[in-house]
Amino acid sequence: MAAPQTVTQPEFDRSAAPGEEAPFSWRAVLEIVQALALAVVISVVLNLFVVQVTEVRQRSMETTLLQGDRVLVSKIDYRLAGPQRGDIVVFNPPTDSSIPYVKRVIATGGQSIDLRDGRVYVDGALVEVPQARGLTQPEAPRITFPFRVPAGEIFVLGDNRQSSSDSRFFGSVPVQNIIGKVTLRFWPLDRMIFFEW
């Protein structure tokens, strides 16, 4: 007959015996704080240098973008190449507004833009934007047409031409005022769309 054996409780079970609480761990708290700090740093870096989320606050881009839409703005596109006609950009306007504007690039530095009979001409050629609606009329006497866009600047218009404060009102926009290029409308979900790169 075999002698009775003594069974000891495994090491990992001793700290978690029924009715006992696990000891407080400063190491676990420190790991959580480090993970949160890293997440914040990554978020700030992405927001400053790569992408940012912007809410459309005006109606000037209807029906391409509606008021309240949320878009993803790429900040790296224009580090690689300059803005092109047709790009939708977010920029700080050369006015007193603290709200960034969202508009479409119509002409770039060195190009001449003219408005005749409600239509847009760039370097003498008619430019038709399928998403635009309404006639494109001059807005401010100080902006006279034809208008030559200075080097390093862009001329922007809203797609909702009759309800847009744009370059017809405040003139061309310095490229350094551009925050980034709209690449994705992600909200509302049923209207999600990638814009052409």
C-alpha positions, 0 to 999 in steps of 0.5 A: 500500500502506497504512502499518502502524498501531500499535495501543495497548492500551485504557486499561481493559485496562492494569490488568488485563493477564494475570498481573497483579492489580488494585490494592487499592482503599480506596475499594471497602472504604469503600463496603462498610463504608458499605453495611454500616453503613447496613444496620445502622442501618436494621435497628436503626431498624426493630426499635426503631420499626416491626417486630420478629421474636419467637419464641414461647417458651410454649405458652399460645397453642396451637394458634393459635401453637406454641412455636418459631413466629416472628412479626412484631410491628408496633410502629406499630399502637398509635401510631395506635389502642389495642389491641382485643379479639381482638388478639394482643399481645407485651408485657413482663409485670408479673412478674419474667419477662425473656421477653416474653409473647404473649397475646390481648386480652380486655378493655380499660380501663374494661370489666368481666370476669367468669369464670363456669362456665369461660366469659368475660363482658365487660360482662355479654356472653359472649365466645367466642374460637373459637381458645381451648380449655379452661375459663377458671377463676380462677388467683389469689385476689388477682384477684377477679371481676368485675374492672374493667380500669383505664383505660390497661390491658388484660386478656389470656388465652392461647388455651390456657386451662388452660396459660397464665400470664395476667391471671388470675394477674398482673392487667391489663397497662399499655398501655405494656408492650405491645411490639406487635401480632402481624401475621404468623406466618412460620415455619414456612413451611407454617403462615404466616398473616397475622392480621387487622388 
